[in-house]
Amino acid sequence: MEGKLEIPSAEPSLASAMEKLLLASQRLLSDRIDLALLDLRELASRSVRALSFAVAGAGLLLGGWFSLVAALVIAADRWMPISLGVALAAFVNIALGVAGLSSAARAMSKLPVAAREAASSADGSR
């Protein structure tokens, strides 16, 4: 039986080179996705931590503000009736709230249009 033995070529064929390129591309894409997910998890974790500190700080600040206003109303009881002191404290709180909201509205109007649309869609006002 005469048969020719084929010696495998040392050079890779085009098909095997394409297969290796495809596998390397898939591995690279998979690694990039894993890295992006890891970055996203880290960002979410830091954001939740920062938000929890902000909420706790805001609660403490609000409690302190109420305590200060109550102390001022009680201290002003010498010069005015308590009902007038409470009304004056309410008026000051309303004035400060209006000033803060108008300042926020002016700051929002200076944002680029795309940022305003993103902020409004995040608030659910669309």
Secondary structure, DSSP 4 states (H G I P E B T S, - for coil): ---PPPPPPSSPPHHHHHHHHHHHHHHHHHHHHHHHHHHHHHHHHHHHHHHHHHHHHHHHHHHHHHHHHHHHHHHGGGTS-HHHHHHHHHHHHHHHHHHHHHHHHHHHHTS-HHHHHHHHHHHT--
